[in-house]
Amino acid sequence: MSLPPEARQPLGGFDATTVGVGSMVGAGAFVVFAPAGASAGAFLPLAVVVAGFVAYSNASAMALLADGLTDGAVDGREQLGPWTGFLAGWAQLTGRLAACAVVALTVGLYAAPGSETVAAIAAVVATTILALLGVTRSTLATRAIISLVIPVLAFAVVVGMTSPASSAATGGAMGASPGIGGVLQGAGLLVFAYAGYGRSATLGHGVREARRNIPAVVLGALGVTLGLYLLLSVSLLRSLGPIALAETAVPLRELIRGAADPGSAGVLGTVITGAAVLAGLGALVFLTAGLGRRTLALSLGGELPELFSRVSTRYRAPWISILGAAAVVVVLLLTVQLPTLIGCAAFGVLVHGAVVGVAALTVGERRWFAPRWLNAVGAAGCVALALALPWRSVLGMLTALAAGAALRGLSSRRRRGTG
């Protein structure tokens, strides 16, 4: 398979940071604050900070393990063994399947309210066709998308901050105190909005002077993302209040609808919708191609059936893997609710992060950005946030992990029998 553009043309620090921000700030920002707000209530900004800290601890561990690697694949198998590495990779893969469903549903909710599932499936079909044709989201496309999405999100922040505060935010109904469990659950859900942190941490040789620039890229990308999410959370709480925020599936549209004057609300709502659709489709293209590559790698390594290793000769796309992933995403869209899907996606990120954090503890040569205590706290934080997620998400992902382990065992035995 051909190398990604980042590996062919090394990026400077600013461009790499842009890629990192673009990998995190996307469709998730348009939907995740509602279920996170339902869990964390008025403490939503605290949940944003907790999630950001865990994301940085994971990213620093990934950057430490990826130092010197050329393929960007970090799953801890070299440090902890093949089964643990497979667990991390499978959690990442299944979490991304849920993430595909989330971003597709984001497109549907903003573009076609009332027919969101149909629109989401149409988005999956369209991006699957692109993936089968070998189309991926380039660095240039990432920069273009983020240059449009971030100004829209920043505008939403300004509108929410400058409009009259809701009665709930000024002393009305604020809802019951969420407690520590609610804050942890909200932070766990918000990890989904940071899920792209791994890309900046594993750019490796795709960045000029990687050993010097990668730590700054990780810090810069996460710092920008954390700041934006913190402002968004405060703006949403001020404009809608915790109860109204928890009751909507499209919080940014509701913010604009409630804060803007009637004459401009329609136009501004269209701008928000356009940004959500653009971010969602861009994320779907990236995730679908990544799912195909990850499934192909696991198959070539003997951990999944050989069927998934088939690659089209014309477009060099792992077509069986891509079609299989698309089918699973469609089933998820038809059977699972959005908050549960967000929880599943976050659970996959957190399991992968916990494994990577433990693996990073074994590294002898430390770097300033990844002290051993941070790896330990990050791994423990991943476990705590994963277990704090809604029980349906936890149960669903534990079932998926068990199914993956069984599939790996079956594939390994079958290949040994025919080898």
C-alpha positions as CSV (number, residue, x, y, z in Angstrom):
1,M,0.0,0.0,0.0
2,S,1.2,3.5,-0.7
3,L,2.4,5.7,2.1
4,P,0.2,8.5,3.3
5,P,1.0,12.0,2.1
6,E,2.5,12.9,5.5
7,A,5.1,10.2,5.1
8,R,6.1,11.3,1.5
9,Q,6.3,15.0,2.2
10,P,7.5,15.8,5.8
11,L,5.4,18.5,7.5
12,G,6.7,21.4,9.5
13,G,5.6,22.0,13.1
14,F,2.7,24.3,12.2
15,D,1.3,22.1,9.5
16,A,1.6,19.0,11.7
17,T,-0.2,20.9,14.5
18,T,-2.9,21.8,12.0
19,V,-3.3,18.1,11.1
20,G,-3.5,17.2,14.8
21,V,-6.2,19.8,15.5
22,G,-8.1,18.8,12.3
23,S,-8.0,15.1,13.5
24,M,-9.7,16.0,16.8
25,V,-12.0,19.0,16.1
26,G,-14.7,17.7,13.8
27,A,-18.2,16.1,13.9
28,G,-17.9,15.1,17.5
29,A,-18.0,18.7,18.6
30,F,-21.4,19.1,17.1
31,V,-23.1,16.3,19.2
32,V,-21.0,15.2,22.1
33,F,-21.7,18.1,24.5
34,A,-25.3,17.0,24.8
35,P,-24.8,13.6,26.4
36,A,-21.8,14.8,28.2
37,G,-23.8,17.7,29.6
38,A,-26.6,15.2,30.6
39,S,-24.0,13.4,32.7
40,A,-21.8,16.2,34.1
41,G,-24.5,19.0,34.3
42,A,-23.0,22.3,35.3
43,F,-19.6,20.7,35.8
44,L,-19.3,20.1,32.0
45,P,-16.2,22.4,31.7
46,L,-14.5,20.3,34.4
47,A,-15.3,17.2,32.4
48,V,-13.7,18.8,29.4
49,V,-10.5,19.4,31.3
50,V,-10.4,15.9,32.7
51,A,-10.9,14.4,29.2
52,G,-8.2,16.7,27.8
53,F,-5.8,15.6,30.5
54,V,-6.4,11.9,29.8
55,A,-6.1,12.6,26.0
56,Y,-2.7,14.2,26.6
57,S,-1.5,11.4,28.8
58,N,-2.5,8.9,26.1
59,A,-0.9,11.0,23.3
60,S,2.4,11.4,25.1
61,A,2.5,7.6,25.7
62,M,1.8,7.0,22.0
63,A,4.5,9.5,21.0
64,L,7.0,7.8,23.3
65,L,6.2,4.3,21.9
66,A,6.1,5.6,18.3
67,D,9.6,7.2,18.5
68,G,11.6,5.5,15.8
69,L,8.7,3.6,14.2
70,T,7.9,4.1,10.5
71,D,4.3,2.8,10.3
72,G,2.7,4.8,13.0
73,A,1.0,1.7,14.5
74,V,1.1,1.8,18.3
75,D,-0.6,-0.9,20.2
76,G,1.8,-2.1,22.8
77,R,2.4,-5.5,21.4
78,E,6.2,-5.1,21.4
79,Q,6.2,-4.4,25.1
80,L,3.2,-6.5,26.4
81,G,2.9,-9.3,23.9
82,P,0.7,-10.1,20.9
83,W,-2.6,-10.8,22.7
84,T,-2.4,-7.4,24.5
85,G,-1.5,-5.7,21.3
86,F,-4.5,-7.3,19.6
87,L,-6.8,-6.2,22.4
88,A,-5.6,-2.6,21.9
89,G,-5.9,-2.8,18.1
90,W,-9.3,-4.5,18.2
91,A,-10.6,-1.9,20.8
92,Q,-9.5,0.8,18.5
93,L,-11.1,-0.8,15.5
94,T,-14.4,-1.5,17.1
95,G,-14.4,2.0,18.6
96,R,-13.9,3.5,15.2
97,L,-16.8,1.5,13.9
98,A,-19.0,3.2,16.5
99,A,-17.3,6.5,15.7
100,C,-18.3,6.1,12.0
101,A,-21.9,5.7,13.1
102,V,-21.7,8.8,15.3
103,V,-20.3,11.1,12.6
104,A,-22.7,9.7,10.0
105,L,-25.6,10.4,12.4
106,T,-24.2,13.8,13.0
107,V,-24.5,14.5,9.3
108,G,-28.1,13.2,9.4
109,L,-29.2,15.1,12.5
110,Y,-28.0,18.4,11.1
111,A,-28.8,17.9,7.4
112,A,-32.1,16.0,7.6
113,P,-33.8,16.2,11.0
114,G,-36.6,13.7,11.1
115,S,-34.9,11.5,8.5
116,E,-31.5,11.4,10.1
117,T,-30.9,7.7,9.9
118,V,-31.7,7.6,6.2
119,A,-29.3,10.5,5.6
120,A,-26.6,8.9,7.8
121,I,-26.8,5.6,5.8
122,A,-26.6,7.6,2.6
123,A,-23.4,9.3,3.9
124,V,-21.9,5.9,4.8
125,V,-22.7,4.5,1.3
126,A,-21.1,7.6,-0.3
127,T,-17.9,7.5,1.7
128,T,-17.6,3.8,1.3
129,I,-17.7,4.2,-2.5
130,L,-14.9,6.8,-2.2
131,A,-12.9,4.4,0.0
132,L,-13.3,1.6,-2.5
133,L,-11.9,3.9,-5.1
134,G,-8.9,4.5,-3.0
135,V,-9.8,8.1,-1.9
136,T,-8.4,9.2,1.4
137,R,-8.5,12.5,3.3
138,S,-5.2,14.3,2.6
139,T,-3.4,16.8,4.7
140,L,-4.6,19.5,2.4
141,A,-8.2,18.4,2.8
142,T,-7.8,18.3,6.6
143,R,-6.5,21.9,6.6
144,A,-9.3,23.0,4.3
145,I,-12.0,21.4,6.5
146,I,-10.5,22.7,9.8
147,S,-10.1,26.2,8.3
148,L,-13.9,26.3,7.8
149,V,-15.1,24.3,10.9
150,I,-13.1,26.1,13.6
151,P,-14.3,29.6,12.6
152,V,-17.9,28.3,12.7
153,L,-17.3,26.8,16.2
154,A,-15.6,30.0,17.3
155,F,-18.6,32.0,16.0
156,A,-20.9,29.8,18.0
157,V,-18.9,30.5,21.1
158,V,-19.1,34.3,20.5
159,V,-22.9,34.1,19.9
160,G,-23.4,32.0,23.1
161,M,-21.2,34.3,25.2
162,T,-22.7,37.6,24.0
163,S,-26.4,36.7,24.0
164,P,-28.6,36.9,27.1
165,A,-28.0,34.0,29.4
166,S,-30.8,31.4,29.8
167,S,-32.8,31.4,33.0
168,A,-31.3,28.1,33.9
169,A,-27.8,29.5,33.7
170,T,-28.7,32.6,35.8
171,G,-30.2,30.8,38.8
172,G,-33.1,28.8,37.4
173,A,-33.4,25.1,37.1
174,M,-29.8,23.7,37.0
175,G,-30.7,20.1,37.6
176,A,-29.4,17.8,40.3
177,S,-25.7,17.8,41.2
178,P,-24.0,15.1,39.0
179,G,-21.4,14.1,41.6
180,I,-18.0,12.6,40.8
181,G,-19.6,9.8,38.9
182,G,-21.4,12.2,36.6
183,V,-18.3,14.2,35.9
184,L,-16.3,11.1,35.2
185,Q,-19.0,9.8,32.8
186,G,-19.1,13.2,31.1
187,A,-15.4,13.2,30.7
188,G,-15.4,9.6,29.4
189,L,-17.9,10.6,26.7
190,L,-15.9,13.7,25.9
191,V,-12.9,11.6,25.2
192,F,-14.6,10.8,21.9
193,A,-14.2,14.5,20.9
194,Y,-10.4,14.2,21.4
195,A,-10.1,10.8,19.7
196,G,-7.9,12.0,16.9
197,Y,-5.0,12.8,19.2
198,G,-3.2,9.7,18.1
199,R,-2.6,11.1,14.6
200,S,-0.4,14.0,15.8
201,A,1.4,11.6,18.2
202,T,2.3,9.1,15.5
203,L,3.1,11.2,12.5
204,G,6.7,10.2,13.2
205,H,8.8,10.5,10.0
206,G,6.0,12.5,8.4
207,V,7.3,15.5,10.4
208,R,10.6,17.3,9.9
209,E,12.9,16.9,12.9
210,A,10.3,14.6,14.5
211,R,12.0,14.1,17.9
212,R,12.1,17.8,18.5
213,N,8.7,18.8,16.8
214,I,6.4,15.9,17.8
215,P,6.1,16.9,21.5
216,A,5.3,20.5,20.5
217,V,2.8,19.3,18.0
218,V,1.0,17.1,20.5
219,L,1.0,19.9,23.1
220,G,-0.1,22.5,20.6
221,A,-2.9,20.5,19.0
222,L,-4.3,19.4,22.3
223,G,-4.0,22.8,23.8
224,V,-5.9,24.4,20.9
225,T,-8.6,21.7,21.1
226,L,-9.0,21.9,24.8
227,G,-9.3,25.7,24.7
228,L,-12.0,25.5,22.0
229,Y,-13.9,22.8,23.8
230,L,-13.7,24.6,27.1
231,L,-15.2,27.8,25.5
232,L,-17.9,25.7,23.8
233,S,-18.9,24.0,27.0
234,V,-19.2,27.3,28.9
235,S,-21.0,28.9,25.9
236,L,-23.5,26.1,25.7
237,L,-24.2,26.1,29.4
238,R,-24.7,29.8,29.4
239,S,-27.0,29.9,26.4
240,L,-29.0,26.7,27.0
241,G,-28.5,25.6,30.6
242,P,-27.7,22.0,31.6
243,I,-31.3,20.7,31.3
244,A,-32.0,22.1,27.8
245,L,-28.5,21.0,26.7
246,A,-29.1,17.5,27.8
247,E,-32.4,17.3,26.0
248,T,-31.2,18.2,22.5
249,A,-29.3,16.1,20.0
250,V,-28.1,19.2,18.0
251,P,-26.7,21.6,20.7
252,L,-25.0,24.0,18.4
253,R,-28.1,24.5,16.3
254,E,-30.1,25.1,19.5
255,L,-27.6,27.6,20.7
256,I,-27.9,29.6,17.5
257,R,-31.7,29.3,17.4
258,G,-32.0,30.6,21.0
259,A,-29.3,33.3,20.8
260,A,-29.6,34.8,17.4
261,D,-32.3,37.2,16.4
262,P,-35.2,35.7,14.3
263,G,-34.0,37.5,11.1
264,S,-30.6,35.9,11.1
265,A,-31.2,32.6,12.9
266,G,-32.1,30.8,9.6
267,V,-28.9,31.8,7.8
268,L,-26.7,31.1,10.8
269,G,-28.4,27.8,11.3
270,T,-27.6,26.9,7.7
271,V,-23.9,27.8,8.4
272,I,-23.9,25.5,11.4
273,T,-25.5,22.7,9.4
274,G,-23.0,23.1,6.6
275,A,-20.0,23.0,9.0
276,A,-21.5,19.9,10.7
277,V,-22.0,18.1,7.4
278,L,-18.6,19.0,6.1
279,A,-16.9,17.9,9.3
280,G,-18.9,14.7,9.4
281,L,-18.2,13.7,5.8
282,G,-14.5,14.5,6.1
283,A,-14.3,12.3,9.3
284,L,-16.2,9.5,7.6
285,V,-13.7,9.5,4.7
286,F,-10.8,9.4,7.1
287,L,-12.3,6.8,9.4
288,T,-13.5,4.5,6.6
289,A,-10.1,4.4,4.9
290,G,-8.4,3.9,8.3
291,L,-10.7,1.0,9.2
292,G,-9.9,-0.8,6.0
293,R,-6.1,-0.4,6.6
294,R,-6.4,-1.5,10.2
295,T,-8.5,-4.6,9.4
296,L,-6.1,-5.4,6.6
297,A,-3.1,-5.2,8.9
298,L,-4.7,-7.5,11.5
299,S,-5.6,-10.0,8.7
300,L,-2.1,-10.0,7.3
301,G,-0.7,-10.6,10.8
302,G,-2.8,-13.7,11.1
303,E,-5.2,-12.2,13.8
304,L,-8.2,-12.0,11.6
305,P,-9.5,-14.3,8.8
306,E,-7.5,-14.1,5.5
307,L,-10.7,-13.0,3.8
308,F,-10.1,-9.5,5.0
309,S,-6.6,-9.3,3.4
310,R,-8.0,-9.1,-0.1
311,V,-7.0,-5.9,-1.9
312,S,-8.4,-4.6,-5.2
313,T,-5.7,-4.6,-7.9
314,R,-6.8,-1.4,-9.5
315,Y,-7.4,0.9,-6.5
316,R,-5.3,-1.0,-4.0
317,A,-8.1,-0.7,-1.5
318,P,-8.9,-3.6,1.0
319,W,-12.4,-3.9,-0.4
320,I,-13.7,-6.8,1.8
321,S,-12.6,-4.9,5.0
322,I,-14.2,-1.7,3.8
323,L,-17.5,-3.3,2.8
324,G,-17.6,-5.3,6.1
325,A,-17.0,-2.1,8.1
326,A,-19.7,-0.3,6.2
327,A,-22.2,-3.1,6.8
328,V,-21.5,-3.0,10.6
329,V,-21.9,0.8,10.7
330,V,-25.3,0.5,9.0
331,V,-26.4,-2.1,11.5
332,L,-25.3,0.2,14.3
333,L,-27.2,3.1,12.8
334,L,-30.4,1.0,12.7
335,T,-30.1,-0.4,16.2
336,V,-28.2,1.8,18.6
337,Q,-28.9,5.3,20.0
338,L,-26.5,8.2,19.6
339,P,-25.4,8.5,23.3
340,T,-24.6,4.7,23.4
341,L,-22.7,5.0,20.2
342,I,-20.6,7.9,21.6
343,G,-19.9,5.8,24.7
344,C,-18.8,2.8,22.6
345,A,-16.5,5.0,20.5
346,A,-15.0,6.5,23.7
347,F,-14.6,3.1,25.3
348,G,-12.5,1.9,22.4
349,V,-10.3,4.9,22.7
350,L,-9.9,4.4,26.4
351,V,-9.1,0.7,26.3
352,H,-6.4,1.4,23.6
353,G,-5.1,4.3,25.7
354,A,-4.9,2.2,28.9
355,V,-2.9,-0.5,27.1
356,V,-0.6,2.1,25.5
357,G,-0.1,3.8,28.9
358,V,0.9,0.5,30.6
359,A,3.2,-0.3,27.6
360,A,4.9,3.1,28.0
361,L,5.7,2.3,31.6
362,T,8.2,-0.3,30.3
363,V,10.2,2.2,28.2
364,G,13.6,2.8,29.7
365,E,14.7,5.9,27.8
366,R,12.3,8.6,29.0
367,R,11.4,11.8,27.2
368,W,10.5,15.0,29.0
369,F,6.9,15.0,27.7
370,A,6.1,11.5,29.0
371,P,7.3,11.0,32.6
372,R,6.5,7.6,34.0
373,W,4.1,9.0,36.5
374,L,2.0,10.5,33.7
375,N,1.8,7.1,31.9
376,A,0.6,5.5,35.2
377,V,-2.0,8.2,35.9
378,G,-3.1,8.2,32.3
379,A,-3.6,4.4,32.2
380,A,-5.5,4.5,35.5
381,G,-7.6,7.4,34.2
382,C,-8.5,5.5,31.1
383,V,-9.8,2.6,33.1
384,A,-11.8,4.9,35.5
385,L,-13.4,6.8,32.6
386,A,-14.1,3.6,30.7
387,L,-15.9,2.0,33.6
388,A,-17.8,5.3,34.3
389,L,-19.4,5.3,30.8
390,P,-23.1,4.3,30.4
391,W,-23.6,0.6,31.1
392,R,-25.0,-0.1,27.6
393,S,-21.8,1.2,26.0
394,V,-19.6,-0.8,28.4
395,L,-21.5,-4.0,28.0
396,G,-21.6,-3.7,24.2
397,M,-17.9,-3.0,23.9
398,L,-17.0,-5.8,26.4
399,T,-19.0,-8.1,24.2
400,A,-17.2,-6.9,21.1
401,L,-13.8,-7.4,22.8
402,A,-14.8,-11.0,23.7
403,A,-15.9,-11.6,20.1
404,G,-12.7,-10.3,18.8
405,A,-10.6,-12.5,21.1
406,A,-12.6,-15.5,19.9
407,L,-12.2,-14.5,16.3
408,R,-8.4,-14.1,16.8
409,G,-8.1,-17.5,18.4
410,L,-10.2,-19.2,15.6
411,S,-8.1,-17.5,12.9
412,S,-4.8,-18.4,14.5
413,R,-5.8,-22.1,14.9
414,R,-7.1,-22.3,11.3
415,R,-3.9,-20.8,9.9
416,R,-1.7,-23.2,12.0
417,G,-3.8,-26.1,10.7
418,T,-3.3,-25.1,7.1
419,G,0.3,-23.8,7.5
